[in-house]
């Protein structure tokens, strides 16, 4: 089963940060957030990834091309160019990196990956981390028999919440989960037949159009995740995730 990561967007809400690097390369705890996402899947034994590239895709290609050197001590023989790595990489992944176009919408990106995919695949965005149980998600998808499963999450509040009683402040909660409706948090599973609803056209979207049509046909189910989920949509989000990592409160760090 392949894991698709959509990594081609501009990340415009990150401001000047996205002028230098693509959104999935924003660092949390010194590692790109895409690495954190892949560690979540790998924890459950899913180690084959297909990454849909677009904006500044070469930076992501370069990162994975040099990943072993980033993760290891090594010796370089400058005369011969030989490199000897002194410790193995803990990340034993097979990563396929595919240029899907700078301006291609999500549906077009997914369709352009078709030849690399299996009968059942997973799909997520390159900016969201969670403590979701991937095994439970996959089991849920296989049990209901529909074509697509999305993970429904409650979005975190943009601001901290003051907990009070009769005007007396009891505590402050930073970015609590809201009580509003669910949003699609990524971490999706789909049968390959879903690709018949997509085209490789640059303007082929995913959530608006194909996924809506599948929903009207009764082919989309929601796996409700009530645990931790957050994305790195803004600089404020990135700072918050880094703070959680630095203080040992990164709930998405389910690996050892």
VENPE-V499571 format. One record per residue. N is the residue number from 0. PHI is phi in radians with two decimals (NA if undefined). OMEGA is omega in radians with two decimals (999 if undefined). BURIAL is I if it has 24 or more other ideal C-beta (glycine too) atoms within 12 Angstrom, else O. Layout:
n phi omega burial
N PHI OMEGA BURIAL
N PHI OMEGA BURIAL
This chain:
n phi omega burial
0 NA -3.12 I
1 -1.54 3.05 I
2 -1.96 3.09 I
3 -1.57 3.02 I
4 -2.11 3.11 I
5 -1.39 -3.00 I
6 -2.29 -3.03 I
7 -1.93 -3.06 I
8 -1.29 -3.09 I
9 -1.43 -3.08 I
10 1.11 -3.01 I
11 -1.09 -3.12 O
12 -1.35 3.05 O
13 -1.54 3.07 I
14 1.14 -3.04 O
15 -1.12 -3.14 O
16 -1.05 -3.09 I
17 -1.30 3.04 I
18 -1.30 -3.07 O
19 -1.77 -3.07 O
20 -2.43 3.04 I
21 -1.25 -3.05 I
22 -0.92 -3.11 I
23 -1.15 -3.14 I
24 -1.68 3.04 I
25 -1.07 -3.00 I
26 -1.56 2.99 I
27 -2.12 -3.11 I
28 1.08 3.10 I
29 1.45 3.11 O
30 -2.21 3.09 I
31 -1.05 -3.11 I
32 -1.11 3.09 I
33 -1.11 3.07 I
34 -1.11 3.11 I
35 -1.06 3.13 I
36 -1.07 -3.13 I
37 -1.17 3.09 I
38 -1.12 3.10 I
39 -1.08 3.14 I
40 -1.14 -3.10 I
41 -1.10 3.09 I
42 -1.00 -3.14 I
43 -1.70 3.04 I
44 1.62 3.12 O
45 -1.72 -2.98 I
46 -2.09 3.12 O
47 -1.90 -3.03 I
48 -2.10 3.00 I
49 -2.16 -3.04 I
50 -1.85 3.13 I
51 -1.52 -3.06 I
52 -1.68 3.07 I
53 -2.68 -3.12 I
54 -1.05 3.13 I
55 0.89 -3.12 I
56 -1.08 -3.14 I
57 -1.10 3.11 O
58 -1.18 3.11 I
59 -1.22 3.08 I
60 -1.02 -3.11 O
61 -1.10 -3.14 O
62 -1.07 -3.11 I
63 -1.30 3.08 I
64 -1.10 -3.09 O
65 -1.84 -3.01 O
66 -1.01 -3.12 I
67 -1.10 3.13 O
68 -1.22 3.09 O
69 -1.17 -3.03 O
70 -1.69 -3.01 O
71 -2.30 2.85 O
72 -1.42 3.14 O
73 -2.68 3.09 O
74 -2.01 3.11 O
75 -1.95 2.99 O
76 -1.57 -3.04 O
77 -1.21 3.11 O
78 -1.37 -3.07 O
79 -1.88 -3.07 O
80 1.46 -3.13 O
81 -1.18 3.10 O
82 -2.09 3.08 O
83 -1.99 3.12 O
84 -1.59 -3.02 O
85 -1.69 3.06 O
86 -2.61 -3.09 O
87 -1.26 3.10 O
88 -1.30 3.10 O
89 -1.27 -3.09 O
90 -1.74 -3.12 I
91 -1.65 -3.05 O
92 -2.01 2.95 I
93 -1.96 -2.99 O
94 -2.08 3.06 I
95 -1.79 -3.09 I
96 -1.91 -2.99 I
97 -2.18 3.03 I
98 -1.28 -3.11 O
99 -1.96 3.07 I
100 1.74 -3.11 I
101 -1.14 -3.04 O
102 -1.83 -3.10 O
103 -1.33 3.06 I
104 -1.28 -3.00 I
105 -1.06 -3.13 I
106 -1.08 3.09 I
107 -1.11 3.12 I
108 -1.09 -3.11 I
109 -1.09 -3.14 I
110 -1.06 -3.12 I
111 -1.24 3.09 I
112 -1.67 -2.91 I
113 -0.86 -3.04 I
114 -1.20 -3.12 O
115 -1.69 -2.91 I
116 -1.77 3.11 I
117 -1.75 3.14 O
118 -1.17 3.04 O
119 -2.18 -3.09 I
120 -2.41 3.04 I
121 -1.93 -3.03 I
122 -2.56 3.05 I
123 -2.63 3.12 I
124 -1.56 -3.08 I
125 -1.54 -3.10 I
126 -2.50 -3.06 I
127 -2.07 3.11 I
128 -2.05 -3.04 I
129 -2.75 3.01 I
130 -1.76 3.14 I
131 -1.08 3.07 I
132 -1.53 -3.07 O
133 -1.11 3.13 I
134 -1.11 3.09 O
135 -1.14 3.11 O
136 -1.06 -3.13 I
137 -1.13 3.12 I
138 -1.08 3.11 O
139 -1.08 -3.13 I
140 -1.08 -3.10 I
141 -1.19 -3.10 O
142 -1.28 -3.04 O
143 -1.38 3.02 O
144 1.35 3.10 O
145 -1.47 -3.01 I
146 -1.39 -3.04 I
147 -2.38 2.97 I
148 -2.17 3.01 I
149 -1.89 3.07 I
150 -1.71 3.11 I
151 -1.57 -3.14 I
152 -2.27 3.03 I
153 -1.57 -3.09 I
154 -1.20 3.08 O
155 -1.22 3.10 I
156 -1.17 3.09 O
157 -1.25 -3.06 O
158 -2.31 3.07 O
159 -1.18 -3.10 O
160 -2.06 3.09 O
161 -1.62 3.09 O
162 -1.69 -3.07 O
163 -2.39 3.05 O
164 -2.49 -3.11 O
165 0.96 3.10 O
166 1.53 -3.13 O
167 -1.54 3.13 O
168 -1.27 3.12 O
169 -1.65 -3.13 O
170 -2.93 3.03 O
171 -2.04 3.08 O
172 -2.02 -3.10 O
173 -1.50 3.07 O
174 0.87 3.12 I
175 -1.26 3.03 O
176 -1.21 -3.14 I
177 -1.49 3.11 O
178 -1.74 -3.13 O
179 -1.34 -3.11 O
180 -1.17 -3.09 O
181 -1.41 2.98 O
182 -2.15 3.10 I
183 -1.35 -3.08 I
184 -1.64 -3.05 I
185 1.44 3.14 I
186 0.82 -3.10 I
187 -1.76 3.03 I
188 -2.28 3.13 I
189 -2.56 3.00 I
190 -1.43 -3.02 I
191 -1.07 3.11 I
192 -1.03 3.12 O
193 -1.02 -3.10 I
194 -1.12 3.10 I
195 -1.18 3.13 O
196 -1.60 -3.10 I
197 -2.00 3.01 I
198 -2.29 3.10 O
199 -1.36 -3.14 O
200 -1.06 -3.10 O
201 -1.08 -3.08 O
202 -1.65 3.11 O
203 -1.35 -3.14 I
204 -1.50 -3.12 O
205 -2.12 -3.12 I
206 -1.11 -3.11 I
207 -1.70 -3.11 O
208 2.06 -3.07 O
209 -1.01 -3.11 I
210 -1.18 3.08 I
211 -1.12 3.13 O
212 -1.11 3.10 O
213 -1.07 3.12 I
214 -1.13 3.13 O
215 -1.14 3.11 O
216 -1.56 3.10 O
217 1.27 -3.05 O
218 -1.94 -3.14 I
219 -2.17 3.09 I
220 -2.04 3.13 I
221 -1.98 2.98 I
222 -1.63 -3.05 I
223 -1.50 3.12 I
224 -1.89 -3.08 I
225 -1.76 3.13 O
226 -1.55 -3.06 I
227 -1.29 2.98 I
228 -2.76 3.02 I
229 -2.64 3.11 I
230 -2.18 -3.12 I
231 -1.76 -3.02 I
232 -1.37 -3.11 I
233 -2.30 3.09 I
234 -1.05 3.09 O
235 -1.04 3.11 I
236 -1.09 -3.13 I
237 -1.06 3.12 I
238 -1.07 -3.14 O
239 -1.14 3.13 I
240 -1.11 3.09 I
241 -1.12 3.11 I
242 -1.13 3.10 O
243 -1.09 3.14 I
244 -1.13 -3.08 I
245 -1.18 -3.11 O
246 -1.72 3.11 O
247 1.26 -3.11 O
248 -1.98 -3.14 O
249 -1.37 -3.05 I
250 -1.14 3.12 O
251 -1.35 -3.14 I
252 -1.39 -3.10 I
253 -1.67 3.12 O
254 -1.58 3.13 O
255 -1.74 999 O
